[in-house]
Amino acid sequence: MTRALFLLALVSWPATVGGATFALSDGQKQEAVRTGERSVTADTLDAEWRVKNGSGETALVMTPFHRLAVAARHAAFSGKPMKPGEPERILRENRDRLILWVNLRGTSADFARYYVPRLLVGDREVKASFVQNERTAIRQEDGAYVARCIYGFPTRDVHGRESVALVVADADERDVSRFVIDLAGMR
């Protein structure tokens, strides 16, 4: 009996123990879909993957688990279950890439146009394989502008149990924003 309880606890242990996974097992895919479907009544789905820096800017880490959970949430909101092949299609879209959705603040509408992101992984620097900087940032009530940028980094250079830093530099190669991302605490 004790052994059976131990095995049950081991199997149901949270996925965050091992950190972010860039290739999901069938069980992890099912868990991601269930997490997304159950999140319809909660506003905290993104809390695990949302990172804030000292300036109040935010980064959303789109691990495969998170991406699938978000898709399942959207399907549940529309009242339709995900189609049978949809999880695999969604995961294929950004296979081998860690995607970061970043909201950055600046003083003009085009401030983020030439930003260059890089990921610091230990003593290595990883260049982005995908950069989409917002060309015309949204003006806020306080007069500042917020640019929504999307950055993708190859997962072959990143392990899901690491703490990494996203550093964004301007066109003059001056660092303008930094986020410390603990992948070990994410699924």
N, C-alpha and C positions, 0 to 999 in steps of 0.2 A: 504494500500500500504506500509506504513512504517513498519507495523508488518510483512508483507511478506518479505520485504528486511532484517529485523532483523533475521527472521528465516533462510533465505537463507545464511546470513553471519554466523550464528551459526553453520549450517550444514557443511559449507565449511571451517570453521576455521581450521588452520593447526593442525595436529595430535601431534606436538611437545609440545603443550600447556600442555597436560597431562603427558608427559614423555614417556619413553619406555614402550611398551606393550608386554607382554610375551604370550598373547593369543589374536590373531587378530580376529576382526569381519569380516564378509564377505566384508563390505565396505573397511576396512583397507587392506584386501588381494587384492582387486581390485586396490586400490590406490598404493600399493607396486608394483604390476605388471605394472601398467601404468608408475610409476616413473622409473622402470628399463628399460622399453621399450623406454621411451623418453630420457634416459641417454646415448643412443648410440652415440649421437653427442656431449656429454659433458664429460670432464675428472673429474668432481667434484662430482660424485655420492657418493664416500666414505667420503667426507669432514665432514658430520654430525657425522659420527661414528668413525673417526680417531682421536686418542689422541696421543700427543707427550709429552714426559717427558723432564726434563732439560738436559738430556744427549743426546737428539736427537733420542732416541729409540722410536718406534711407537707401538701402540696397536690399533687393529681394533675390534670394538665391534659389534658382529654379533647378533643383535636383530632379532627376527622373521621377522620384516618388512624389515630390511636390507638384510637378507638372501634371502627372496623372491624377492626383487628388483634386487639383483645380479643375481639370476637364470633367471629372465625375461630379464635382459640385455644380458646375454650369449645367450639366445634363439633368441633374436632380432639380435644379431651379426651374428648368423648362418642363419638368414632369415626364421626361423620357429617359429610359435607361440608356447607357452607352451601348452602341452596336458591338457585336461580337469581335470584330477585328480592329475596333477603334483604339484600344489601349496600345496595341503593337504599332499602329500607324503613328500615334502621338509620340511614342518613345523613339521611333525611327527618325522623326523630324530633326531632333537635336542630338542624335546618337554621337557619342565621343566628344561632346561639348558641355562644359559647365556654363550655363547662361545666368547672367546677372542683370536684373532690371534695376537701374539706378536713377534716383531723383536727386539732381544737383541744383544748387542755388547760385545765382549770379546777378550781375547788375545791368545786363542788357539782353535784348531778345536773342541775339546770336552768340552769346558768350560761350556756349559749349560746342560750337560748330567744329572746332579743330582739336578737341580734347583727345588725348591718347591714353588709353588704359593699359595697365600691366598688372600682373598678379605676382606677388612675392611669395614664393614657396620655399621656406627655409632660406638657404643662401642662393637659390636660383630665382631668376626673373623669367616669367612666362609672358610672351606677347599674345595679344588677343588674335584669334582667328576670325573674329567677326566684330565689327564696330558699327553701331548705328547711333550717332549723336543727333539729338533733336536740333534742327536748324533754327527754329523759331520757338523759343521758350515761352511758357505761359506766365503772364504778369499776375502777381499776387496782390492782395489788398494792401500789403505793407510796402509795395513798390518794387520788391525784389522779383526776380524771374526764376522759374523752376523748369529745368530741362529734364525730360524723361529719356534716358539713354539705355541702350541694350548692348551688353558686351558678352562675347562668347570666348571661352578659353578651352584649348584641347585638354581632355581628361587624362590623356596619357602622361601628362606632366604633373597631375594632381592626384593625391590619394584622399579618400574620404575621411580619414582620421586625423587630418592635419589642421592646424590653424594657419590660415593664409591671410595676406593683406592685399586688398584691391587698392591700387594707387592710380589716381587720375592726374595727368599733367596737361598743362596748356600747350599752345603751339610753340612757346619759348622754352619748353621742357621744364617748367617750374611745376612742382607738385601743388595741386590745388585742393585735392580731396583724398581722404584715406579711410578705408573701412577694414577693421579686423574681423575676419570671418572664421568662426570655429566650426569647421565641417564635422567634427566629432560629435557635436550636439544636434546634428540634423539627420533626417532620414532621406 
